[in-house]
Amino acid sequence: MKRLWAAAFLLTAAIIITGSGYNRIKTRTSDMENGKIPPSSKEAVLNLETRGKNKIQAGNRETMNRLAVTENGSIIFAMEKGPSENQEDFEEWYITSPYKNKQLVNVSDLYAFLEHYAAWDYLNRAENVEFRDSGLAVEENFTDSGTVRFLIGQKNKNGNYYVKEERTGRLYEIDGTQAEAMTGLRPYDFIMGIANLVYLTTVDKLEIRTKETAAVFLVETDEDRNQVFIKEGQVLEEDGFKKMYSSIISIVAAKEAEDSTASGQPALQLSFSRNTDKLKNTQISYIPYNEEYYLIIKDGQSDFLAEKSAVDEVIAVIDEYCR
């Protein structure tokens, strides 16, 4: 439900409209309740028990700007704080690997989550143990103290792991559940998942194509963020346009794409031109994938699928509005 709340908040911010009553966000909540998908790997870390005063102080959580898990030198999960794709002079957390496009992180409980990495709980200092590197490692970066790496070693007879702090060479015994949770992060568990999240206040031009519609909308925005919406030289009624726009940005990434290729014409194509050079223009297309899903292609790259029924509903709203 926290993911649903956060997504709803972002949609409101993206449209900057009150009382539209238009909220079609779909989440995985019902699937999780029905046992169709495993528990969140983020929750697995949040639910770890704190075990007293034994802490490996990696750094200050407030200055952490990157967390990554690597396996045999390859990044299998990375999350970084960097320039926002939707707001000027602002930083946000993004999943940067393994996806081709950066994915905005749902920051609900994120800072409590990161506390576990800024200060690792440990059971004991390990003495007279031959460390055997498993290939797994956790990398953390802090703006004030640099990068720290924790190398995950072998499992012992008690089911716990030996972990080496690379910069000091110190060896620790870490609870088995903790070590597996902190290295078993699944990127999809962290993303906000809104496929077309483009703040309306940053849009200069929106081009839309469906089978039935080819439309170009111009957006004029003043310094107070008051906006005028224009189509074919005609000024549009504000609430009607914003309702259509809220429909467009309500589509969510329903699941990861096992096959990132698809052929055929887009059922829906959106091109967003921004009103500032500090934010990049974006093109998003929905290509038929199978009977249930469309493949989402953002700026030529594809990572996710959208539910066909949800996209078709948006297409219907667009066609009706542009008729």
Backbone as numpy.savetxt, mean C-alpha at the origin, in Angstrom:
# Nx Ny Nz CAx CAy CAz Cx Cy Cz
-11.44 -3.96 9.82 -12.27 -2.75 9.82 -11.41 -1.49 9.82
-10.17 -1.57 10.41 -9.30 -0.41 10.39 -8.90 -0.06 8.97
-8.72 -1.09 8.15 -8.39 -0.84 6.75 -9.55 -0.16 6.05
-10.78 -0.58 6.33 -11.96 0.03 5.75 -12.06 1.49 6.16
-11.84 1.77 7.46 -11.94 3.15 7.94 -10.89 4.02 7.28
-9.67 3.52 7.20 -8.58 4.30 6.61 -8.84 4.58 5.15
-9.35 3.59 4.43 -9.65 3.78 3.01 -10.77 4.81 2.82
-11.79 4.75 3.66 -12.89 5.71 3.58 -12.39 7.12 3.85
-11.48 7.26 4.83 -10.92 8.57 5.14 -10.14 9.12 3.95
-9.35 8.25 3.31 -8.56 8.69 2.17 -9.45 9.10 1.00
-10.52 8.38 0.77 -11.42 8.75 -0.32 -12.02 10.12 -0.07
-12.38 10.39 1.17 -12.94 11.70 1.50 -11.91 12.79 1.23
-10.65 12.52 1.64 -9.59 13.50 1.40 -9.33 13.67 -0.09
-9.40 12.57 -0.84 -9.10 12.62 -2.27 -10.13 13.45 -3.03
-11.37 13.42 -2.59 -12.44 14.14 -3.29 -12.65 15.52 -2.67
-12.39 15.62 -1.36 -12.68 16.83 -0.58 -14.13 17.25 -0.80
-15.00 16.35 -0.40 -16.44 16.62 -0.50 -17.11 16.04 0.73
-18.08 16.73 1.26 -18.77 16.27 2.45 -20.18 15.86 2.10
-20.62 14.75 2.66 -22.01 14.36 2.54 -22.39 13.82 1.19
-21.40 13.29 0.40 -21.77 12.76 -0.91 -22.55 11.47 -0.78
-22.35 10.76 0.32 -23.08 9.52 0.53 -22.67 8.43 -0.42
-21.52 8.58 -1.08 -21.13 7.60 -2.09 -19.89 6.87 -1.61
-20.08 5.67 -1.11 -18.96 4.90 -0.58 -19.13 3.46 -0.99
-18.33 3.04 -1.98 -18.46 1.69 -2.50 -17.21 0.88 -2.23
-16.47 1.26 -1.20 -15.23 0.55 -0.92 -15.54 -0.88 -0.53
-14.82 -1.79 -1.15 -14.95 -3.19 -0.79 -13.63 -3.65 -0.18
-13.69 -4.40 0.90 -12.48 -4.85 1.57 -12.51 -6.35 1.71
-11.39 -6.86 2.25 -11.27 -8.30 2.46 -11.81 -8.73 3.82
-12.46 -7.80 4.53 -12.90 -8.11 5.89 -13.80 -9.34 5.94
-14.79 -9.41 5.07 -15.72 -10.54 5.12 -15.00 -11.83 4.78
-14.06 -11.79 3.84 -13.30 -12.98 3.51 -12.48 -13.45 4.70
-11.91 -12.49 5.43 -11.10 -12.87 6.59 -11.97 -13.52 7.65
-13.16 -12.94 7.86 -14.06 -13.49 8.86 -14.53 -14.90 8.48
-14.65 -15.15 7.18 -15.08 -16.47 6.72 -13.94 -17.45 6.54
-12.74 -17.02 6.91 -11.60 -17.92 6.86 -11.06 -18.18 5.47
-11.38 -17.31 4.50 -10.92 -17.53 3.14 -9.48 -17.11 2.93
-8.97 -16.20 3.77 -7.59 -15.77 3.65 -6.94 -15.86 5.02
-5.62 -16.02 5.08 -4.94 -16.16 6.36 -4.93 -14.84 7.12
-4.69 -14.89 8.44 -4.60 -13.65 9.23 -3.49 -12.75 8.69
-3.62 -11.48 8.95 -2.66 -10.50 8.49 -1.29 -10.71 9.14
-0.23 -10.61 8.33 1.12 -10.71 8.88 1.45 -9.47 9.71
0.80 -8.36 9.43 0.96 -7.17 10.26 0.40 -7.41 11.65
-0.79 -8.02 11.73 -1.39 -8.33 13.02 -0.55 -9.33 13.80
0.10 -10.26 13.09 0.94 -11.25 13.77 2.06 -10.57 14.55
2.62 -9.51 13.99 3.67 -8.76 14.71 3.06 -7.93 15.83
1.95 -7.28 15.56 1.30 -6.45 16.59 0.89 -7.28 17.80
0.55 -8.54 17.57 0.08 -9.40 18.66 1.20 -10.07 19.45
2.45 -9.81 19.07 3.56 -10.41 19.82 3.58 -9.89 21.25
3.87 -10.79 22.18 3.96 -10.40 23.58 5.29 -9.71 23.85
5.25 -8.65 24.65 6.48 -7.99 25.09 7.04 -8.76 26.27
8.32 -9.11 26.18 8.91 -10.00 27.17 9.91 -9.28 28.09
9.45 -8.24 28.77 10.29 -7.62 29.80 11.28 -6.62 29.26
12.44 -6.53 29.94 13.40 -5.46 29.68 14.48 -5.84 28.69
14.51 -7.07 28.23 15.56 -7.48 27.31 15.26 -6.93 25.91
15.98 -5.86 25.55 15.73 -5.19 24.28 17.03 -4.99 23.51
16.96 -5.21 22.20 18.05 -4.81 21.31 17.60 -3.49 20.70
18.21 -2.39 21.10 17.78 -1.09 20.62 18.39 -0.82 19.24
17.57 -1.01 18.21 18.06 -0.80 16.84 18.13 0.69 16.51
17.17 1.47 17.02 17.13 2.89 16.73 15.85 3.50 17.25
15.62 4.75 16.88 14.46 5.50 17.32 13.33 5.29 16.31
12.23 4.74 16.77 11.10 4.47 15.85 10.69 5.71 15.09
10.74 6.88 15.72 10.28 8.11 15.09 11.17 8.54 13.93
12.40 8.04 13.88 13.30 8.39 12.77 13.46 7.24 11.77
12.72 6.14 11.97 12.80 5.03 11.02 12.14 5.42 9.71
12.83 5.17 8.59 12.26 5.50 7.28 12.35 4.35 6.29
12.79 3.17 6.75 12.81 2.01 5.86 12.87 0.73 6.67
12.12 -0.27 6.21 12.14 -1.61 6.79 12.11 -2.60 5.63
13.03 -3.55 5.66 13.08 -4.54 4.57 13.43 -5.91 5.12
12.93 -6.93 4.44 13.30 -8.32 4.71 13.96 -8.86 3.44
15.13 -9.45 3.60 15.83 -10.01 2.45 16.04 -11.51 2.65
16.15 -12.20 1.53 16.44 -13.63 1.55 17.54 -13.91 0.54
18.68 -14.38 1.04 19.85 -14.64 0.19 20.21 -13.42 -0.65
20.09 -12.25 -0.04 20.48 -11.01 -0.69 19.42 -10.35 -1.53
18.29 -11.01 -1.75 17.20 -10.44 -2.55 16.12 -9.88 -1.64
15.59 -8.71 -2.00 14.54 -8.09 -1.19 13.22 -8.79 -1.45
12.59 -9.30 -0.40 11.28 -9.93 -0.54 10.17 -9.05 0.05
10.58 -8.03 0.81 9.62 -7.08 1.37 10.38 -5.80 1.67
9.83 -4.66 1.25 10.43 -3.38 1.61 9.36 -2.32 1.74
9.49 -1.54 2.79 8.55 -0.46 3.07 9.39 0.78 3.38
9.08 1.90 2.70 9.89 3.10 2.87 9.01 4.34 3.01
9.53 5.30 3.73 8.88 6.60 3.86 9.53 7.54 2.87
8.71 8.13 1.98 9.27 9.00 0.95 8.24 9.98 0.45
8.61 10.76 -0.59 7.70 11.79 -1.11 6.35 11.21 -1.52
5.30 11.91 -1.15 3.94 11.49 -1.47 3.68 11.59 -2.96
2.89 10.64 -3.49 2.45 10.71 -4.87 1.20 11.55 -5.04
0.66 12.07 -3.91 -0.60 12.81 -3.98 -0.58 14.16 -3.28
0.48 14.46 -2.57 0.55 15.74 -1.87 1.95 16.32 -2.03
2.03 17.60 -2.31 3.32 18.26 -2.43 3.97 18.43 -1.07
5.29 18.29 -1.04 6.08 18.56 0.16 5.57 17.77 1.36
5.27 16.51 1.13 4.73 15.65 2.18 5.29 14.24 1.97
5.53 13.53 3.06 6.05 12.17 2.97 5.02 11.16 3.47
5.01 9.99 2.84 4.12 8.91 3.23 4.88 7.59 3.14
4.34 6.56 3.80 4.93 5.23 3.74 4.40 4.49 2.52
5.32 3.82 1.81 4.96 3.03 0.63 5.63 1.66 0.69
4.92 0.65 0.19 5.56 -0.63 -0.12 6.30 -0.43 -1.43
7.61 -0.67 -1.42 8.44 -0.44 -2.61 8.94 -1.74 -3.23
8.78 -2.84 -2.56 9.17 -4.14 -3.10 8.33 -5.20 -2.41
7.82 -6.17 -3.17 8.24 -6.64 -4.49 7.43 -6.07 -5.66
6.52 -5.12 -5.41 5.64 -4.65 -6.47 6.39 -3.74 -7.45
5.86 -3.67 -8.68 6.48 -2.84 -9.72 6.18 -1.36 -9.48
4.99 -1.06 -8.99 4.61 0.30 -8.61 4.57 0.42 -7.09
4.97 1.58 -6.60 4.86 1.82 -5.16 3.40 1.73 -4.73
3.16 1.18 -3.53 1.81 1.04 -3.00 1.71 1.76 -1.66
0.73 2.64 -1.55 0.54 3.41 -0.33 0.21 2.48 0.83
0.87 2.70 1.96 0.69 1.86 3.14 -0.48 2.36 3.98
-1.26 1.43 4.48 -2.29 1.74 5.47 -1.58 1.94 6.81
-1.55 3.19 7.29 -0.75 3.50 8.47 -1.48 3.22 9.79
-2.68 2.66 9.72 -3.36 2.27 10.95 -2.49 1.28 11.71
-2.13 1.60 12.95 -1.28 0.77 13.82 0.14 0.61 13.30
0.53 1.37 12.27 1.87 1.17 11.71 2.96 1.49 12.72
2.78 2.53 13.51 3.86 2.94 14.41 4.00 1.97 15.58
2.90 1.40 16.03 2.99 0.33 17.03 3.70 -0.89 16.44
3.43 -1.16 15.16 4.09 -2.26 14.46 5.60 -2.02 14.39
6.00 -0.80 14.03 7.42 -0.49 13.87 8.19 -0.51 15.18
7.49 -0.30 16.30 8.14 -0.36 17.60 8.83 -1.70 17.83
8.24 -2.78 17.31 8.82 -4.10 17.49 10.17 -4.21 16.78
10.39 -3.42 15.75 11.64 -3.46 15.00 12.65 -2.45 15.54
12.16 -1.33 16.07 13.07 -0.34 16.65 13.73 -0.88 17.92
13.03 -1.77 18.62 13.58 -2.38 19.83 13.13 -3.84 19.88
14.02 -4.74 19.46 13.71 -6.17 19.41 13.71 -6.78 20.80
12.68 -7.52 21.12 12.71 -8.35 22.33 13.64 -9.53 22.11
14.38 -9.91 23.16 15.16 -11.14 23.06 15.09 -11.90 24.38
15.34 -13.19 24.30 15.26 -14.04 25.49 16.57 -14.04 26.26
17.67 -14.27 25.53 18.98 -14.36 26.18 20.07 -13.94 25.21
21.20 -13.50 25.77 22.39 -13.38 24.95 22.91 -14.79 24.71
23.29 -15.10 23.49 23.75 -16.45 23.16 25.27 -16.50 23.25
25.77 -17.42 24.05 27.22 -17.59 24.22 27.62 -18.99 23.75
28.83 -19.04 23.19 29.40 -20.33 22.76 28.47 -21.08 21.80
27.87 -20.31 20.88 27.00 -20.88 19.86 27.60 -20.60 18.49
27.70 -21.61 17.65 28.16 -21.41 16.29 26.98 -20.95 15.44
27.04 -19.72 14.96 25.93 -19.13 14.21 25.93 -19.66 12.79
24.78 -20.12 12.34 24.63 -20.60 10.97 23.58 -19.73 10.28
24.01 -18.95 9.32 23.14 -17.98 8.64 22.10 -18.70 7.79
20.82 -18.36 7.99 19.74 -18.97 7.22 19.53 -18.31 5.87
20.13 -17.13 5.67 19.89 -16.34 4.45 18.86 -15.26 4.63
18.06 -15.35 5.69 17.08 -14.31 5.98 17.71 -13.18 6.78
17.32 -11.95 6.50 17.82 -10.80 7.25 16.76 -9.71 7.28
16.81 -8.89 8.32 15.94 -7.73 8.44 16.83 -6.49 8.42
16.49 -5.55 7.53 17.23 -4.30 7.42 16.35 -3.14 7.87
16.91 -2.27 8.68 16.18 -1.11 9.16 17.03 0.13 8.98
16.41 1.21 8.51 17.14 2.46 8.33 16.53 3.57 9.16
17.40 4.36 9.78 16.99 5.47 10.61 17.70 6.73 10.11
16.98 7.84 10.03 17.56 9.06 9.47 18.69 9.60 10.33
18.69 9.27 11.62 19.72 9.83 12.51 20.85 8.86 12.84
20.64 7.57 12.64 21.67 6.61 13.06 22.05 5.59 12.00
21.49 5.71 10.81 21.91 4.85 9.72 21.19 3.51 9.68
21.84 2.51 9.08 21.23 1.22 8.80 21.68 0.15 9.78
20.73 -0.66 10.22 20.99 -1.79 11.11 20.48 -3.05 10.42
21.27 -4.14 10.50 20.85 -5.42 9.92 20.86 -6.49 10.99
19.80 -7.30 10.97 19.71 -8.45 11.84 19.71 -9.71 10.98
20.68 -10.57 11.20 20.80 -11.80 10.44 20.13 -12.94 11.20
19.24 -13.65 10.53 18.49 -14.73 11.16 19.27 -16.03 10.97
19.53 -16.71 12.07 20.29 -17.94 12.02 19.44 -19.18 12.19
20.03 -20.19 12.77 19.38 -21.49 12.89 18.38 -21.52 14.05
17.50 -22.49 13.96 16.52 -22.75 15.03 17.14 -23.74 16.00
16.95 -23.49 17.30 17.52 -24.42 18.28 16.48 -25.43 18.76
16.89 -26.28 19.68 16.01 -27.36 20.13 14.78 -26.87 20.87
14.80 -25.60 21.35 13.65 -25.02 22.05 12.68 -24.33 21.08
12.98 -24.38 19.81 12.11 -23.75 18.82 12.38 -22.27 18.64
13.47 -21.77 19.25 13.83 -20.36 19.12 14.93 -20.20 18.08
15.19 -18.94 17.68 16.19 -18.68 16.65 17.35 -17.88 17.22
18.51 -18.09 16.63 19.66 -17.25 16.93 19.69 -16.13 15.91
19.84 -14.91 16.42 19.83 -13.73 15.57 21.08 -12.91 15.87
21.78 -12.51 14.82 23.01 -11.73 14.98 22.76 -10.29 14.55
23.13 -9.37 15.45 23.13 -7.95 15.10 24.42 -7.68 14.35
24.33 -7.37 13.08 25.51 -7.34 12.22 26.54 -6.30 12.66
26.10 -5.12 13.08 27.07 -4.05 13.36 27.90 -4.33 14.61
27.35 -5.07 15.56 28.09 -5.37 16.79 28.61 -6.80 16.83
28.03 -7.67 16.02 28.41 -9.08 16.06 27.79 -9.85 17.21
26.97 -9.19 18.00 26.35 -9.86 19.15 25.29 -10.84 18.69
25.20 -11.92 19.45 24.27 -13.00 19.11 23.21 -13.12 20.20
21.95 -13.25 19.75 20.83 -13.31 20.68 19.95 -14.51 20.37
19.27 -14.98 21.42 18.24 -16.00 21.25 16.90 -15.29 21.22
16.16 -15.46 20.11 14.88 -14.79 19.88 13.77 -15.83 19.85
12.67 -15.50 20.50 11.51 -16.39 20.50 11.15 -16.79 19.07
10.83 -18.07 18.87 10.57 -18.59 17.54 9.39 -17.92 16.86
8.29 -17.75 17.60 7.11 -17.10 17.03 7.43 -15.68 16.61
8.19 -14.98 17.44 8.57 -13.60 17.14 9.42 -13.53 15.87
10.44 -14.36 15.78 11.33 -14.32 14.62 10.58 -14.64 13.34
9.68 -15.61 13.39 8.94 -15.98 12.19 7.94 -14.90 11.79
7.33 -14.25 12.78 6.39 -13.16 12.48 7.13 -11.97 11.89
8.28 -11.63 12.43 9.00 -10.42 12.00 9.69 -10.59 10.65
9.84 -11.81 10.20 10.42 -12.04 8.86 9.39 -12.54 7.86
8.18 -12.81 8.31 7.15 -13.38 7.43 6.16 -12.37 6.92
6.62 -11.16 6.64 5.72 -10.07 6.23 5.24 -10.27 4.80
3.91 -10.13 4.63 3.30 -10.22 3.29 2.90 -8.81 2.86
3.46 -8.33 1.76 3.24 -6.92 1.38 1.78 -6.53 1.22
0.95 -7.44 0.73 -0.46 -7.09 0.50 -1.18 -6.76 1.80
-0.68 -7.27 2.93 -1.30 -7.00 4.22 -1.13 -5.55 4.66
-0.26 -4.80 3.98 0.08 -3.46 4.43 -0.47 -2.35 3.53
-0.96 -2.70 2.36 -1.32 -1.65 1.41 -2.72 -1.10 1.66
-2.91 0.15 1.27 -4.23 0.75 1.34 -5.14 0.13 0.29
-4.60 -0.10 -0.91 -5.31 -0.87 -1.91 -6.30 -0.12 -2.77
-6.29 1.21 -2.75 -7.17 1.99 -3.63 -6.48 2.13 -4.97
-7.07 1.58 -6.01 -6.39 1.46 -7.30 -6.14 2.80 -7.97
-7.11 3.72 -7.88 -7.02 4.98 -8.62 -6.90 6.18 -7.69
-6.10 6.06 -6.65 -6.04 7.14 -5.67 -5.26 8.33 -6.22
-5.99 9.29 -6.75 -5.42 10.54 -7.24 -6.26 11.67 -6.64
-5.65 12.49 -5.83 -6.40 13.57 -5.19 -6.92 14.54 -6.23
-8.20 14.83 -6.15 -8.85 15.70 -7.12 -8.21 17.08 -7.15
-7.72 17.56 -6.01 -7.10 18.89 -5.96 -5.78 18.95 -6.73
-5.26 17.79 -7.14 -4.01 17.78 -7.91 -4.24 17.56 -9.41
-5.51 17.44 -9.82 -5.83 17.09 -11.20 -6.03 18.36 -12.04
-5.37 18.39 -13.22 -5.56 19.46 -14.18 -6.47 19.01 -15.32
-6.34 17.71 -15.68 -7.17 17.15 -16.76 -7.38 15.66 -16.50
-8.60 15.21 -16.74 -8.96 13.80 -16.62 -9.54 13.33 -17.94
-8.92 12.30 -18.50 -9.42 11.69 -19.73 -9.94 10.29 -19.41
-11.14 9.99 -19.88 -11.79 8.71 -19.60 -12.21 8.05 -20.90
-11.93 6.76 -21.00 -12.40 5.98 -22.15 -13.03 4.68 -21.66
-14.22 4.41 -22.13 -14.87 3.11 -21.98 -15.32 2.69 -23.37
-16.00 1.58 -23.47 -16.53 1.16 -24.78 -17.51 2.18 -25.32
-18.26 2.82 -24.43 -19.31 3.75 -24.84 -18.92 5.22 -24.72
-17.85 5.52 -24.00 -17.56 6.91 -23.63 -16.12 7.29 -23.97
-15.94 8.49 -24.48 -14.63 9.13 -24.61 -14.81 10.57 -24.15
-14.30 10.90 -22.98 -14.57 12.21 -22.40 -13.29 12.82 -21.85
-13.23 14.16 -21.95 -12.11 14.91 -21.39 -12.68 15.97 -20.46
-12.19 15.99 -19.23 -12.62 16.96 -18.23 -11.44 17.84 -17.86
-11.64 19.14 -17.85 -10.63 20.08 -17.38 -11.00 20.54 -15.98
-9.98 20.70 -15.14 -10.22 21.10 -13.75 -9.41 22.35 -13.47
-10.09 23.41 -13.08 -9.42 24.66 -12.69 -9.47 24.78 -11.18
-8.30 24.98 -10.58 -8.19 25.03 -9.12 -7.50 26.31 -8.71
-8.11 27.09 -7.81 -7.48 28.33 -7.36 -6.63 28.07 -6.12
-6.00 29.12 -5.61 -5.07 28.96 -4.49 -5.78 28.53 -3.21
-7.08 28.70 -3.14 -7.85 28.24 -1.98 -8.46 26.87 -2.20
-8.06 26.22 -3.30 -8.54 24.89 -3.67 -10.01 24.86 -4.08
-10.56 25.99 -4.39 -11.89 26.00 -5.02 -11.71 25.51 -6.45
-12.65 24.70 -6.92 -12.47 24.07 -8.22 -13.68 24.29 -9.14
-13.37 24.36 -10.43 -14.38 24.42 -11.48 -14.11 23.27 -12.43
-15.17 22.55 -12.84 -15.04 21.36 -13.68 -15.69 21.66 -15.04
-14.94 21.38 -16.11 -15.37 21.79 -17.44 -15.30 20.60 -18.40
-16.35 20.44 -19.21 -16.38 19.42 -20.26 -16.92 20.06 -21.52
-16.10 20.00 -22.58 -16.49 20.56 -23.88 -16.92 22.02 -23.77
-16.17 22.77 -22.94 -16.43 24.19 -22.79 -17.55 24.55 -21.85
-18.22 23.55 -21.29 -19.35 23.80 -20.40 -18.94 23.53 -18.94
-19.27 24.48 -18.06 -19.01 24.29 -16.64 -20.02 23.30 -16.07
-19.51 22.32 -15.34 -20.35 21.24 -14.82 -20.81 21.53 -13.40
-21.91 20.92 -13.04 -22.41 21.01 -11.66 -21.47 20.21 -10.76
-21.03 20.83 -9.68 -19.96 20.29 -8.85 -20.29 18.93 -8.24
-21.46 18.81 -7.61 -21.79 17.57 -6.92 -21.86 16.38 -7.87
-22.41 16.62 -9.06 -22.52 15.53 -10.03 -21.15 15.03 -10.47
-20.22 15.96 -10.73 -18.87 15.55 -11.15 -18.16 14.83 -10.02
-18.28 15.34 -8.81 -17.57 14.72 -7.69 -18.13 13.34 -7.36
-19.41 13.16 -7.57 -19.98 11.83 -7.37 -19.42 10.85 -8.38
-19.29 11.29 -9.63 -18.68 10.43 -10.65 -17.22 10.15 -10.31
-16.50 11.17 -9.85 -15.08 11.01 -9.53 -14.90 10.06 -8.34
-15.79 10.18 -7.35 -15.71 9.28 -6.20 -15.92 7.84 -6.61
-16.75 7.64 -7.62 -16.95 6.30 -8.16 -15.64 5.77 -8.76
-14.98 6.61 -9.53 -13.73 6.21 -10.19 -12.68 5.77 -9.18
-12.53 6.53 -8.10 -11.45 6.21 -7.17 -11.89 5.24 -6.07
-13.07 4.66 -6.21 -13.52 3.67 -5.23 -13.04 2.26 -5.55
-12.49 2.04 -6.74 -12.05 0.69 -7.13 -10.84 0.29 -6.29
-10.84 -0.94 -5.80 -9.73 -1.41 -4.97 -9.02 -2.57 -5.64
-7.77 -2.75 -5.24 -6.99 -3.90 -5.67 -7.44 -5.10 -4.85
-8.19 -6.00 -5.48 -8.83 -7.10 -4.75 -7.85 -8.20 -4.39
-6.84 -8.42 -5.23 -5.87 -9.47 -4.98 -4.66 -9.24 -5.89
-3.56 -9.92 -5.53 -2.37 -9.86 -6.36 -2.60 -10.68 -7.64
-2.01 -10.23 -8.72 -2.13 -10.92 -10.00 -1.07 -12.00 -10.10
-1.50 -13.25 -10.29 -0.54 -14.33 -10.48 0.14 -14.21 -11.84
-0.61 -13.77 -12.83 -0.09 -13.54 -14.18 -0.28 -12.06 -14.48
0.82 -11.35 -14.71 0.72 -9.90 -14.89 0.58 -9.51 -16.35
0.20 -10.45 -17.20 -0.02 -10.14 -18.61 -1.49 -10.38 -18.96
-2.00 -9.56 -19.86 -3.37 -9.72 -20.36 -3.44 -9.06 -21.72
-4.34 -9.55 -22.55 -4.49 -8.99 -23.89 -5.90 -8.44 -24.05
-6.08 -7.67 -25.10 -7.39 -7.12 -25.33 -7.44 -5.63 -25.05
-8.54 -5.01 -25.42 -8.74 -3.58 -25.23 -9.17 -3.30 -23.79
-8.72 -2.18 -23.24 -9.16 -1.82 -21.88 -10.68 -1.61 -21.82
-11.29 -2.15 -20.78 -12.70 -1.86 -20.54 -12.86 -0.46 -19.99
-11.82 0.01 -19.30 -11.81 1.35 -18.72 -10.38 1.86 -18.74
-10.21 3.08 -19.21 -8.89 3.70 -19.23 -9.01 5.11 -18.67
-8.13 5.44 -17.71 -8.14 6.72 -17.03 -6.77 7.37 -17.17
-6.75 8.64 -17.55 -5.49 9.39 -17.65 -5.62 10.65 -16.80
-4.76 10.76 -15.80 -4.78 11.90 -14.89 -3.57 12.80 -15.18
-3.83 14.03 -15.60 -2.76 15.03 -15.74 -2.78 15.91 -14.50
-1.59 16.12 -13.90 -1.53 16.86 -12.63 -1.32 18.35 -12.88
-1.66 19.14 -11.87 -1.53 20.59 -11.98 -0.26 21.11 -11.33
0.70 20.21 -11.07 1.99 20.59 -10.52 3.06 19.66 -11.07
4.24 20.21 -11.30 5.35 19.41 -11.80 5.92 18.49 -10.73
5.55 18.70 -9.49 6.07 17.89 -8.40 5.40 16.52 -8.30
4.28 16.35 -9.00 3.56 15.08 -9.00 3.46 14.56 -10.42
3.63 13.26 -10.60 3.66 12.71 -11.95 2.26 12.43 -12.48
2.12 12.54 -13.79 0.88 12.14 -14.45 0.74 10.62 -14.37
-0.50 10.14 -14.39 -0.77 8.72 -14.19 -1.81 8.22 -15.17
-1.57 7.02 -15.71 -2.56 6.36 -16.57 -2.86 4.98 -16.00
-4.14 4.67 -15.88 -4.57 3.39 -15.32 -5.57 2.75 -16.27
-5.35 1.48 -16.58 -6.23 0.74 -17.49 -6.69 -0.55 -16.82
-7.88 -0.99 -17.22 -8.45 -2.24 -16.72 -8.67 -3.16 -17.91
-7.86 -4.23 -17.96 -7.87 -5.16 -19.09 -8.57 -6.44 -18.65
-9.47 -7.02 -19.48 -10.10 -8.29 -19.12 -9.05 -9.36 -18.78
-9.24 -10.02 -17.64 -8.29 -11.02 -17.14 -8.91 -12.41 -17.15
-10.07 -12.52 -16.54 -10.89 -13.74 -16.60 -12.33 -13.32 -16.32
-13.18 -14.28 -16.02 -14.60 -13.96 -15.84 -14.87 -13.13 -14.59
-13.95 -13.14 -13.64 -14.18 -12.46 -12.36 -13.38 -11.19 -12.17
-12.29 -11.02 -12.93 -11.37 -9.92 -12.63 -10.90 -9.19 -13.88
-10.51 -7.92 -13.64 -9.73 -7.16 -14.61 -8.31 -7.03 -14.08
-7.34 -7.00 -14.97 -5.97 -6.70 -14.60 -5.81 -5.19 -14.56
-5.26 -4.67 -13.46 -5.01 -3.25 -13.31 -3.61 -2.94 -13.85
-3.54 -2.09 -14.84 -2.24 -1.68 -15.39 -2.05 -0.20 -15.10
-1.08 0.09 -14.26 -0.80 1.48 -13.87 0.54 1.89 -14.44
0.51 2.90 -15.29 1.74 3.41 -15.92 2.56 2.29 -16.54
1.86 1.38 -17.20 2.51 0.30 -17.93 2.91 -0.90 -17.11
2.65 -0.88 -15.81 3.03 -1.98 -14.92 1.80 -2.57 -14.25
1.83 -3.87 -13.99 0.67 -4.53 -13.39 1.08 -5.40 -12.21
0.36 -5.24 -11.11 0.59 -6.03 -9.90 -0.68 -6.67 -9.37
-1.86 -6.06 -9.67 -3.08 -6.43 -8.98 -4.26 -6.65 -9.93
-5.29 -7.28 -9.35 -6.56 -7.47 -10.05 -7.65 -6.69 -9.34
-8.64 -6.26 -10.10 -9.84 -5.62 -9.55 -11.04 -6.49 -9.90
-12.01 -6.54 -9.00 -13.21 -7.33 -9.27 -13.95 -6.76 -10.47
-14.29 -7.65 -11.39 -14.96 -7.24 -12.62 -16.30 -6.55 -12.32
-17.04 -7.09 -11.37 -18.35 -6.50 -11.05 -18.21 -5.07 -10.55
-17.17 -4.81 -9.73 -16.97 -3.46 -9.20 -16.59 -2.49 -10.30
-15.69 -2.91 -11.20 -15.28 -2.04 -12.29 -16.45 -1.79 -13.25
-17.23 -2.83 -13.53 -18.37 -2.66 -14.43 -19.39 -1.67 -13.85
-19.56 -1.67 -12.53 -20.46 -0.70 -11.91 -19.93 0.72 -12.11
-18.63 0.90 -11.99 -18.04 2.23 -12.20 -18.20 2.66 -13.66
-17.99 1.73 -14.58 -18.17 2.04 -16.00 -19.61 2.50 -16.26
-20.57 1.83 -15.63 -21.97 2.21 -15.80 -22.23 3.62 -15.29
-21.62 3.98 -14.15 -21.77 5.34 -13.61 -21.17 6.36 -14.57
-19.99 6.07 -15.10 -19.33 6.98 -16.05 -20.18 7.16 -17.30
-20.62 6.07 -17.87 -21.41 6.14 -19.11 -22.70 6.93 -18.90
-23.34 6.71 -17.78 -24.60 7.42 -17.49 -24.32 8.91 -17.32
-23.22 9.25 -16.61 -22.91 10.67 -16.35 -22.54 11.39 -17.66
-21.82 10.70 -18.52 -21.32 11.33 -19.75 -22.29 11.27 -20.91
-23.41 10.63 -20.73 -24.38 10.46 -21.81 -24.95 11.80 -22.26
